[in-house]
Protein backbone atom coordinates (compact mmCIF):
# COMPACT_ATOMS: atom_id res chain seq x y z
CA UNK A 1 0.00 0.00 0.00
CA UNK A 2 0.99 3.65 -0.34
CA UNK A 3 1.79 5.78 2.68
CA UNK A 4 2.90 9.41 2.98
CA UNK A 5 6.01 9.64 5.15
CA UNK A 6 6.77 12.94 6.85
CA UNK A 7 10.41 14.02 7.04
CA UNK A 8 9.70 17.75 7.34
CA UNK A 9 7.14 20.20 6.00
CA UNK A 10 8.92 20.40 2.66
CA UNK A 11 9.67 16.70 2.40
CA UNK A 12 6.61 14.41 2.52
CA UNK A 13 7.24 11.29 0.44
CA UNK A 14 4.87 8.67 -0.98
CA UNK A 15 6.39 5.29 -0.11
CA UNK A 16 5.32 1.64 -0.26
CA UNK A 17 4.65 -0.50 2.82
CA UNK A 18 2.87 -3.80 3.42
CA UNK A 19 -0.82 -3.63 4.28
CA UNK A 20 -1.00 -4.11 8.09
CA UNK A 21 -2.03 -7.53 9.39
CA UNK A 22 -4.79 -7.56 12.01
CA UNK A 23 -5.53 -9.99 14.84
CA UNK A 24 -8.92 -11.28 15.99
CA UNK A 25 -9.67 -8.12 18.02
CA UNK A 26 -8.69 -5.53 15.46
CA UNK A 27 -9.98 -3.74 12.37
CA UNK A 28 -8.44 -2.89 9.02
CA UNK A 29 -9.80 0.38 7.65
CA UNK A 30 -9.54 1.63 4.09
CA UNK A 31 -8.93 5.37 4.45
CA UNK A 32 -11.22 7.46 2.25
CA UNK A 33 -10.62 11.02 3.52
CA UNK A 34 -7.89 12.42 5.74
CA UNK A 35 -7.60 16.03 6.85
CA UNK A 36 -4.30 17.81 7.38
CA UNK A 37 -4.31 19.28 10.89
CA UNK A 38 -2.41 22.41 11.88
CA UNK A 39 -0.46 20.28 14.35
CA UNK A 40 0.78 18.13 11.45
CA UNK A 41 2.87 21.08 10.23
CA UNK A 42 4.30 22.10 13.62
CA UNK A 43 7.89 21.22 12.83
CA UNK A 44 9.20 21.83 16.36
CA UNK A 45 6.67 19.25 17.53
CA UNK A 46 6.87 16.74 14.69
CA UNK A 47 10.36 16.72 13.27
CA UNK A 48 12.00 15.19 16.35
CA UNK A 49 10.02 12.00 15.67
CA UNK A 50 10.48 11.98 11.88
CA UNK A 51 10.31 10.04 9.68
CA UNK A 52 6.74 9.00 10.48
CA UNK A 53 3.28 8.64 8.96
CA UNK A 54 1.02 11.39 10.26
CA UNK A 55 -2.72 11.92 9.84
CA UNK A 56 -5.39 11.58 12.51
CA UNK A 57 -8.52 13.25 11.07
CA UNK A 58 -9.79 10.27 9.12
CA UNK A 59 -12.85 8.48 7.86
CA UNK A 60 -13.07 5.28 5.88
CA UNK A 61 -14.58 1.85 5.31
CA UNK A 62 -13.89 -1.33 7.26
CA UNK A 63 -12.00 -3.66 4.95
CA UNK A 64 -11.45 -6.49 7.46
CA UNK A 65 -12.79 -7.23 10.95
CA UNK A 66 -11.33 -9.67 13.45
CA UNK A 67 -13.62 -12.54 14.49
CA UNK A 68 -13.92 -11.18 18.05
CA UNK A 69 -15.12 -7.75 16.91
CA UNK A 70 -18.86 -7.57 17.60
CA UNK A 71 -19.93 -3.98 16.84
CA UNK A 72 -18.54 -3.57 13.33
CA UNK A 73 -18.50 -5.50 10.07
CA UNK A 74 -16.82 -5.29 6.70
CA UNK A 75 -18.29 -2.44 4.67
CA UNK A 76 -19.22 -0.21 7.61
CA UNK A 77 -18.40 3.46 7.09
CA UNK A 78 -16.48 4.65 10.16
CA UNK A 79 -14.53 7.40 11.86
CA UNK A 80 -11.58 6.28 13.98
CA UNK A 81 -9.83 8.16 16.78
CA UNK A 82 -6.06 7.72 16.96
CA UNK A 83 -5.79 8.31 20.74
CA UNK A 84 -8.15 6.71 23.28
CA UNK A 85 -8.11 6.78 27.09
CA UNK A 86 -8.49 3.76 29.34
CA UNK A 87 -11.64 5.25 30.97
CA UNK A 88 -10.74 3.80 34.39
CA UNK A 89 -7.52 5.40 35.69
CA UNK A 90 -7.25 8.23 38.22
CA UNK A 91 -7.21 10.88 35.49
CA UNK A 92 -10.10 9.44 33.50
CA UNK A 93 -12.24 9.12 36.62
CA UNK A 94 -11.63 12.82 37.33
CA UNK A 95 -12.63 13.82 33.80
CA UNK A 96 -9.09 14.46 32.57
CA UNK A 97 -9.21 11.79 29.86
CA UNK A 98 -6.59 13.43 27.68
CA UNK A 99 -4.08 13.28 30.55
CA UNK A 100 -4.50 9.49 30.63
CA UNK A 101 -1.27 7.57 30.04
CA UNK A 102 -3.10 5.07 27.83
CA UNK A 103 -4.33 7.86 25.56
CA UNK A 104 -0.74 9.01 25.07
CA UNK A 105 0.39 5.52 24.08
CA UNK A 106 -2.46 4.43 21.81
CA UNK A 107 -2.52 5.07 18.07
CA UNK A 108 -3.62 3.43 14.88
CA UNK A 109 -1.06 1.92 12.52
CA UNK A 110 0.63 3.46 10.61
CA UNK A 111 -1.26 6.80 10.41
CA UNK A 112 -4.10 8.49 8.58
CA UNK A 113 -2.00 9.40 5.53
CA UNK A 114 -2.05 5.84 4.24
CA UNK A 115 -4.31 3.69 2.09
CA UNK A 116 -5.08 1.33 4.97
CA UNK A 117 -4.64 1.43 8.72
CA UNK A 118 -4.82 -1.12 11.49
CA UNK A 119 -7.12 -0.23 14.39
CA UNK A 120 -5.96 -1.85 17.67
CA UNK A 121 -8.46 -3.46 20.05
CA UNK A 122 -8.87 -0.49 22.42
CA UNK A 123 -9.28 1.96 19.55
CA UNK A 124 -11.85 -0.36 17.98
CA UNK A 125 -13.78 -0.55 21.25
CA UNK A 126 -13.64 3.09 22.40
CA UNK A 127 -12.53 5.18 19.45
CA UNK A 128 -14.39 3.86 16.41
CA UNK A 129 -17.79 5.25 15.41
CA UNK A 130 -20.14 4.42 12.56
CA UNK A 131 -20.52 7.25 10.06
CA UNK A 132 -24.17 7.75 9.07
CA UNK A 133 -24.96 7.41 5.38
CA UNK A 134 -26.21 11.00 5.45
CA UNK A 135 -22.69 12.26 6.12
CA UNK A 136 -19.85 12.46 3.63
CA UNK A 137 -16.39 11.11 4.32
CA UNK A 138 -15.22 14.73 4.32
CA UNK A 139 -17.61 15.57 7.15
CA UNK A 140 -16.39 12.47 8.95
CA UNK A 141 -12.85 13.84 8.84
CA UNK A 142 -14.07 16.81 10.91
CA UNK A 143 -15.38 14.74 13.81
CA UNK A 144 -12.04 14.59 15.65
CA UNK A 145 -11.12 18.29 15.30
CA UNK A 146 -14.65 19.41 16.19
CA UNK A 147 -14.59 17.06 19.19
CA UNK A 148 -11.49 18.81 20.53
CA UNK A 149 -13.26 22.16 20.15
CA UNK A 150 -16.42 21.03 21.91
CA UNK A 151 -14.34 19.66 24.78
CA UNK A 152 -12.45 22.95 25.13
CA UNK A 153 -15.61 25.04 25.23
CA UNK A 154 -17.15 22.72 27.81
CA UNK A 155 -14.07 22.91 30.01
CA UNK A 156 -14.05 26.70 29.71
CA UNK A 157 -17.71 26.70 30.82
CA UNK A 158 -18.65 28.90 27.87
CA UNK A 159 -22.14 30.35 28.40
CA UNK A 160 -24.58 32.25 26.19
CA UNK A 161 -24.06 35.43 28.18
CA UNK A 162 -20.27 35.35 27.74
CA UNK A 163 -18.39 37.54 25.32
CA UNK A 164 -15.92 35.31 23.45
CA UNK A 165 -12.65 36.30 21.83
CA UNK A 166 -10.99 33.74 19.54
CA UNK A 167 -7.36 34.58 18.77
CA UNK A 168 -6.24 32.86 15.58
CA UNK A 169 -8.73 32.24 12.77
CA UNK A 170 -7.27 29.15 11.20
CA UNK A 171 -9.32 25.95 11.05
CA UNK A 172 -9.42 25.42 14.84
CA UNK A 173 -10.30 29.05 15.50
CA UNK A 174 -13.05 28.97 12.89
CA UNK A 175 -14.41 25.75 14.39
CA UNK A 176 -14.56 27.57 17.73
CA UNK A 177 -16.47 30.40 16.06
CA UNK A 178 -18.93 27.98 14.46
CA UNK A 179 -19.38 25.95 17.65
CA UNK A 180 -19.91 29.08 19.75
CA UNK A 181 -22.48 30.33 17.25
CA UNK A 182 -24.30 27.02 17.47
CA UNK A 183 -24.29 27.32 21.28
CA UNK A 184 -26.05 30.66 21.01
CA UNK A 185 -23.17 32.85 22.17
CA UNK A 186 -24.35 36.39 21.60
CA UNK A 187 -21.02 38.15 21.10
CA UNK A 188 -18.22 36.41 19.23
CA UNK A 189 -15.04 38.24 18.27
CA UNK A 190 -12.14 36.87 16.24
CA UNK A 191 -8.55 37.98 15.67
CA UNK A 192 -6.03 37.17 12.97
CA UNK A 193 -3.39 38.92 10.89
CA UNK A 194 -4.62 37.30 7.67
CA UNK A 195 -7.50 39.13 5.96
CA UNK A 196 -8.61 35.97 4.15
CA UNK A 197 -9.15 34.24 7.48
CA UNK A 198 -10.77 37.27 9.08
CA UNK A 199 -13.27 37.31 6.23
CA UNK A 200 -13.91 33.61 6.83
CA UNK A 201 -14.46 34.26 10.55
CA UNK A 202 -17.01 36.93 9.73
CA UNK A 203 -18.70 34.63 7.23
CA UNK A 204 -18.83 31.75 9.72
CA UNK A 205 -20.43 33.67 12.58
CA UNK A 206 -18.07 36.13 14.24
CA UNK A 207 -19.88 39.36 15.14
CA UNK A 208 -16.68 41.37 15.05
CA UNK A 209 -13.24 40.68 13.56
CA UNK A 210 -10.01 42.47 14.40
CA UNK A 211 -6.63 42.50 12.71
CA UNK A 212 -4.01 41.35 15.20
CA UNK A 213 -1.87 44.37 14.41
CA UNK A 214 -4.54 46.69 15.80
CA UNK A 215 -5.03 47.70 19.43
CA UNK A 216 -7.19 44.73 20.36
CA UNK A 217 -7.95 45.96 23.88
CA UNK A 218 -9.35 49.22 22.51
CA UNK A 219 -11.33 47.39 19.81
CA UNK A 220 -12.81 45.03 22.40
CA UNK A 221 -13.99 47.87 24.61
CA UNK A 222 -15.54 49.65 21.63
CA UNK A 223 -17.85 46.71 20.89
CA UNK A 224 -18.21 45.09 24.32
CA UNK A 225 -19.65 47.77 26.60
CA UNK A 226 -16.21 49.07 27.54
CA UNK A 227 -15.12 45.64 28.79
CA UNK A 228 -12.58 43.08 27.69
CA UNK A 229 -13.62 39.50 26.83
CA UNK A 230 -15.11 37.06 29.34
CA UNK A 231 -13.57 34.06 27.58
CA UNK A 232 -10.43 34.17 25.44
CA UNK A 233 -9.51 31.06 23.43
CA UNK A 234 -6.03 31.01 21.89
CA UNK A 235 -5.91 29.03 18.64
CA UNK A 236 -2.46 29.89 17.36
CA UNK A 237 0.96 29.08 18.74
CA UNK A 238 2.37 32.55 18.02
CA UNK A 239 3.90 34.03 21.16
CA UNK A 240 2.44 37.43 20.28
CA UNK A 241 -1.03 35.89 20.34
CA UNK A 242 -0.44 34.38 23.78
CA UNK A 243 0.67 37.77 25.08
CA UNK A 244 -2.34 39.37 23.42
CA UNK A 245 -4.63 36.96 25.26
CA UNK A 246 -3.18 37.99 28.63
CA UNK A 247 -4.13 41.59 27.87
CA UNK A 248 -7.57 40.84 26.45
CA UNK A 249 -9.34 39.02 29.28
CA UNK A 250 -11.82 40.80 31.53
CA UNK A 251 -11.96 40.62 35.30
CA UNK A 252 -13.35 37.26 36.37
CA UNK A 253 -12.64 35.91 32.90
CA UNK A 254 -10.94 32.81 31.52
CA UNK A 255 -8.09 32.32 29.06
CA UNK A 256 -8.02 28.89 27.45
CA UNK A 257 -4.90 27.89 25.56
CA UNK A 258 -6.11 25.60 22.79
CA UNK A 259 -2.73 26.15 21.13
CA UNK A 260 0.52 27.05 22.88
CA UNK A 261 3.83 28.75 21.99
CA UNK A 262 7.00 26.81 21.35
CA UNK A 263 8.50 25.25 24.50
CA UNK A 264 11.61 27.43 24.20
CA UNK A 265 9.56 30.65 24.22
CA UNK A 266 8.88 32.10 27.64
CA UNK A 267 5.51 33.62 28.51
CA UNK A 268 5.43 36.04 31.42
CA UNK A 269 2.08 35.98 33.23
CA UNK A 270 0.86 39.04 35.21
CA UNK A 271 -0.07 36.81 38.12
CA UNK A 272 -0.62 39.67 40.58
CA UNK A 273 -3.23 41.29 38.35
CA UNK A 274 -4.85 37.95 37.64
CA UNK A 275 -4.90 37.16 41.36
CA UNK A 276 -6.70 40.40 42.21
CA UNK A 277 -9.15 40.00 39.31
CA UNK A 278 -9.79 36.26 39.62
CA UNK A 279 -8.67 35.50 36.10
CA UNK A 280 -8.37 31.82 35.24
CA UNK A 281 -5.76 30.38 32.87
CA UNK A 282 -6.39 26.87 31.57
CA UNK A 283 -5.61 24.51 28.72
CA UNK A 284 -7.41 21.90 26.67
CA UNK A 285 -5.83 19.06 24.71
CA UNK A 286 -7.43 16.53 22.41
CA UNK A 287 -10.78 14.80 22.78
CA UNK A 288 -12.24 11.86 24.67
CA UNK A 289 -14.82 9.33 23.36
CA UNK A 290 -17.78 11.31 24.72
CA UNK A 291 -16.51 14.46 22.99
CA UNK A 292 -16.31 12.56 19.70
CA UNK A 293 -19.83 11.19 20.18
CA UNK A 294 -21.08 14.72 20.77
CA UNK A 295 -19.23 15.94 17.70
CA UNK A 296 -20.75 13.18 15.56
CA UNK A 297 -24.21 14.07 16.86
CA UNK A 298 -23.71 17.77 16.18
CA UNK A 299 -22.58 17.11 12.62
CA UNK A 300 -25.22 14.45 11.93
CA UNK A 301 -28.01 16.79 13.05
CA UNK A 302 -26.63 19.61 10.89
CA UNK A 303 -26.15 21.94 13.85
CA UNK A 304 -22.87 23.08 12.34
CA UNK A 305 -22.09 23.29 8.63
CA UNK A 306 -18.57 22.12 7.91
CA UNK A 307 -18.69 21.71 4.15
CA UNK A 308 -17.87 25.37 3.56
CA UNK A 309 -14.56 24.97 5.40
CA UNK A 310 -13.06 22.63 2.80
CA UNK A 311 -10.99 24.72 0.42
CA UNK A 312 -8.76 22.06 -1.13
CA UNK A 313 -9.28 18.43 -2.13
CA UNK A 314 -6.08 16.73 -3.19
CA UNK A 315 -5.06 13.38 -4.59
CA UNK A 316 -2.78 11.31 -2.38
CA UNK A 317 0.29 12.07 -4.48
CA UNK A 318 -0.41 15.80 -4.02
CA UNK A 319 0.02 15.62 -0.25
CA UNK A 320 3.22 17.68 -0.36
CA UNK A 321 1.17 20.53 -1.84
CA UNK A 322 -1.32 20.05 0.99
CA UNK A 323 1.36 20.38 3.64
CA UNK A 324 2.64 23.49 1.92
CA UNK A 325 -0.83 25.06 1.89
CA UNK A 326 -1.40 24.37 5.58
CA UNK A 327 2.10 25.46 6.63
CA UNK A 328 1.89 28.73 4.68
CA UNK A 329 -1.57 29.46 6.14
CA UNK A 330 -2.49 31.96 3.45
CA UNK A 331 -5.62 31.35 1.37
CA UNK A 332 -6.61 27.89 2.53
CA UNK A 333 -8.70 26.41 5.31
CA UNK A 334 -9.31 22.66 5.57
CA UNK A 335 -7.23 20.59 3.18
CA UNK A 336 -8.48 17.04 2.59
CA UNK A 337 -6.30 14.25 1.20
CA UNK A 338 -7.77 11.17 -0.51
CA UNK A 339 -5.61 8.04 -0.14
CA UNK A 340 -8.12 6.03 -2.18
CA UNK A 341 -7.94 7.17 -5.79
CA UNK A 342 -11.19 5.50 -6.83
CA UNK A 343 -13.12 7.59 -4.33
CA UNK A 344 -11.30 10.76 -5.35
CA UNK A 345 -12.17 10.15 -9.01
CA UNK A 346 -15.85 9.82 -8.05
CA UNK A 347 -15.95 13.25 -6.44
CA UNK A 348 -17.36 16.30 -8.12
CA UNK A 349 -14.55 18.65 -7.21
CA UNK A 350 -16.05 21.76 -5.70
CA UNK A 351 -19.17 20.11 -4.32
CA UNK A 352 -18.13 20.91 -0.76
CA UNK A 353 -16.74 24.38 -1.38
GIUR-V524160 format. One record per residue. N is the residue number from 1. RES is the residue in one small letter. SS is DSSP state (A for helix, B for strand, O for the rest). D_CENTER is the distance of its C-alpha to the mean C-alpha in whole Angstrom. Layout:
BEGIN
N;RES;SS;D_CENTER, N;RES;SS;D_CENTER
END
This chain:
BEGIN
1;x;O;26, 2;x;B;24, 3;x;B;22, 4;x;B;20, 5;x;B;21, 6;x;B;19, 7;x;B;22, 8;x;B;20, 9;x;O;18, 10;x;O;22, 11;x;B;23, 12;x;B;21, 13;x;B;23, 14;x;B;24, 15;x;B;26, 16;x;B;28, 17;x;O;27, 18;x;O;29, 19;x;O;27, 20;x;O;26, 21;x;O;29, 22;x;O;28, 23;x;O;30, 24;x;O;31, 25;x;O;28, 26;x;O;25, 27;x;B;24, 28;x;B;23, 29;x;B;21, 30;x;B;21, 31;x;B;18, 32;x;B;18, 33;x;B;15, 34;x;B;12, 35;x;B;9, 36;x;O;9, 37;x;O;6, 38;x;A;8, 39;x;A;8, 40;x;A;10, 41;x;A;13, 42;x;O;13, 43;x;A;17, 44;x;A;18, 45;x;A;16, 46;x;A;16, 47;x;A;19, 48;x;A;21, 49;x;A;20, 50;x;O;21, 51;x;O;22, 52;x;B;19, 53;x;O;18, 54;x;O;14, 55;x;O;11, 56;x;O;9, 57;x;B;8, 58;x;B;11, 59;x;B;14, 60;x;B;18, 61;x;B;21, 62;x;B;23, 63;x;B;26, 64;x;B;27, 65;x;B;28, 66;x;O;30, 67;x;O;33, 68;x;O;31, 69;x;O;28, 70;x;O;29, 71;x;O;26, 72;x;O;25, 73;x;O;28, 74;x;O;28, 75;x;O;26, 76;x;O;24, 77;x;B;21, 78;x;B;18, 79;x;B;14, 80;x;B;14, 81;x;O;12, 82;x;O;12, 83;x;O;13, 84;x;O;15, 85;x;O;17, 86;x;O;21, 87;x;O;21, 88;x;O;25, 89;x;O;25, 90;x;A;26, 91;x;A;22, 92;x;A;21, 93;x;A;24, 94;x;O;23, 95;x;O;20, 96;x;O;18, 97;x;A;17, 98;x;A;14, 99;x;A;17, 100;x;O;19, 101;x;A;21, 102;x;A;20, 103;x;A;16, 104;x;A;17, 105;x;A;19, 106;x;O;18, 107;x;O;16, 108;x;O;17, 109;x;B;20, 110;x;O;19, 111;x;O;16, 112;x;O;14, 113;x;O;16, 114;x;B;19, 115;x;O;21, 116;x;B;21, 117;x;B;20, 118;x;B;22, 119;x;B;20, 120;x;O;22, 121;x;A;24, 122;x;A;21, 123;x;A;18, 124;x;A;20, 125;x;A;22, 126;x;A;19, 127;x;O;16, 128;x;B;17, 129;x;B;17, 130;x;B;19, 131;x;O;18, 132;x;O;20, 133;x;O;23, 134;x;O;22, 135;x;O;18, 136;x;O;18, 137;x;A;16, 138;x;A;14, 139;x;A;13, 140;x;A;12, 141;x;O;10, 142;x;O;7, 143;x;A;8, 144;x;A;6, 145;x;A;3, 146;x;A;6, 147;x;A;7, 148;x;A;6, 149;x;A;7, 150;x;A;10, 151;x;A;11, 152;x;A;11, 153;x;A;13, 154;x;A;15, 155;x;A;16, 156;x;O;17, 157;x;O;19, 158;x;O;18, 159;x;O;21, 160;x;O;23, 161;x;O;25, 162;x;O;23, 163;x;B;23, 164;x;B;19, 165;x;B;18, 166;x;B;15, 167;x;B;15, 168;x;O;13, 169;x;O;13, 170;x;O;10, 171;x;A;8, 172;x;A;6, 173;x;A;9, 174;x;A;10, 175;x;A;8, 176;x;A;10, 177;x;A;13, 178;x;A;13, 179;x;A;13, 180;x;A;15, 181;x;A;17, 182;x;A;17, 183;x;A;18, 184;x;O;21, 185;x;O;21, 186;x;O;24, 187;x;B;23, 188;x;B;20, 189;x;B;20, 190;x;B;18, 191;x;B;18, 192;x;B;18, 193;x;O;20, 194;x;O;20, 195;x;A;22, 196;x;A;20, 197;x;A;17, 198;x;A;19, 199;x;A;20, 200;x;A;17, 201;x;A;16, 202;x;A;20, 203;x;A;20, 204;x;O;17, 205;x;O;18, 206;x;O;19, 207;x;O;23, 208;x;B;23, 209;x;B;22, 210;x;B;23, 211;x;B;23, 212;x;O;22, 213;x;O;26, 214;x;O;27, 215;x;O;29, 216;x;A;26, 217;x;A;28, 218;x;A;30, 219;x;A;28, 220;x;A;27, 221;x;A;30, 222;x;A;31, 223;x;A;29, 224;x;O;29, 225;x;O;32, 226;x;O;33, 227;x;O;30, 228;x;O;27, 229;x;B;23, 230;x;B;23, 231;x;B;19, 232;x;B;18, 233;x;B;14, 234;x;B;13, 235;x;O;10, 236;x;O;12, 237;x;O;14, 238;x;O;17, 239;x;A;20, 240;x;A;22, 241;x;A;19, 242;x;A;19, 243;x;A;23, 244;x;A;22, 245;x;A;20, 246;x;A;23, 247;x;O;26, 248;x;O;24, 249;x;B;24, 250;x;B;27, 251;x;B;29, 252;x;B;28, 253;x;B;24, 254;x;B;21, 255;x;B;19, 256;x;B;15, 257;x;B;14, 258;x;O;10, 259;x;O;11, 260;x;O;14, 261;x;O;17, 262;x;O;18, 263;x;O;20, 264;x;O;24, 265;x;O;23, 266;x;O;25, 267;x;O;24, 268;x;O;27, 269;x;O;27, 270;x;O;29, 271;x;A;30, 272;x;A;33, 273;x;A;32, 274;x;A;29, 275;x;A;32, 276;x;A;34, 277;x;A;31, 278;x;O;29, 279;x;O;26, 280;x;B;23, 281;x;B;21, 282;x;B;18, 283;x;B;15, 284;x;O;12, 285;x;O;10, 286;x;O;8, 287;x;O;9, 288;x;O;13, 289;x;A;14, 290;x;A;15, 291;x;A;12, 292;x;A;11, 293;x;A;15, 294;x;A;14, 295;x;A;11, 296;x;A;14, 297;x;A;16, 298;x;A;15, 299;x;A;14, 300;x;A;18, 301;x;O;20, 302;x;O;18, 303;x;O;18, 304;x;O;15, 305;x;O;15, 306;x;O;13, 307;x;A;15, 308;x;A;16, 309;x;A;13, 310;x;B;14, 311;x;B;16, 312;x;B;17, 313;x;B;18, 314;x;B;19, 315;x;B;21, 316;x;A;21, 317;x;A;23, 318;x;A;21, 319;x;A;18, 320;x;A;20, 321;x;A;20, 322;x;A;16, 323;x;A;16, 324;x;A;18, 325;x;A;17, 326;x;A;13, 327;x;A;15, 328;x;A;18, 329;x;O;15, 330;x;O;18, 331;x;O;18, 332;x;O;15, 333;x;O;12, 334;x;B;10, 335;x;B;12, 336;x;B;13, 337;x;B;15, 338;x;B;18, 339;x;O;20, 340;x;O;22, 341;x;A;25, 342;x;A;26, 343;x;A;24, 344;x;A;23, 345;x;A;26, 346;x;A;26, 347;x;O;24, 348;x;O;25, 349;x;O;23, 350;x;O;22, 351;x;O;22, 352;x;O;19, 353;x;O;19
END
